[in-house]
Amino acid sequence: MPTDPSLRCSMDHSILIPTYNRPANLRRLLSYFERSGLDLPVLVLDSSTDEQKTENRAVVRKSSLDVAIHEFDSSLHPFEK
């Protein structure tokens, strides 16, 4: 499967966070990473419904971490992502 070059990170390690309709949990996890001084890029893989994607984008924007978000169609089967 080809790799999307826009998703590559410049560091050797990164944190991947898959999420589906859980903006409160995403907010709490990113807040924990901020408090713990995480110094790794974070990639949020979002399969949420449209309303929840909007909330997740807001959570990511407010984070002080190096966070990117990649959104998937919520109707796709997990193995098709």
N, C-alpha and C positions, 0 to 999 in steps of 0.2 A: 504494500500500500504506500503511495507517495506521501511524503511528509510536507505539510504546509510550512514553507519557510518563515511565514509571519509568526508562527507559534514557537520557533526556536528561541532558546534563551542563551545569553552570552556566557553564563556560568556553567560549571560542570553539573550542578544540582539545582533542582527547582521543586516547588511544592505544587502538586496538582490537587484541585478540589472539585470533584464532581458534585453537582447539586441539582435537585429537582424540587421546586416549590418550597424552599426552606430559607427565605431571606433572613429570618431571625437567627437561625443557626449559623449562616454564613457571617453575619455581623459579629456574633459571639466568637467564632473561630478567628476571624481576622483581628478582632480586638485582643484576643489572647496572644496571637503572634506579635502584635505591636508591643504589648506589655513585656513579652519575653525577649524583645530585641532581635527578632528574626532578621537575618541579613541574606535572604535568598529570594529570588523572584517567585511569584505566586501566579499560577494560571488557574482561573475558575472556568470549569467546563459546565455550562449551564444548559440544561434541557427543560427548563421550566416553561410554564404557560406564559403568554405575553404579559399579563399583569404582574406576575412574579418576576419575570425578567426585568421589568422596569424597576422594581424594588431592588433586585440584585445589582443592577447597574449603579443605582444610587449608593448602595453599600460600598461597592468597589471604588467609586469616585471619592467617597469620604475617607477611605483608608490612606494612611501615610506610608504604606508598604509599596513595593514595586509589584503592582497587581495588574494583570491583563485578564480580560474575560473573552471567552469564545462561546458563542451561542449556537445551539443546535435546535432543529425543528423538534418540538415536543412530541410529535407523532412518530418519530423514528424509533425503531427498536434499538435497544442499547448496543447490540452487536453491529449495527449499521453506522455507528458514529465513529 
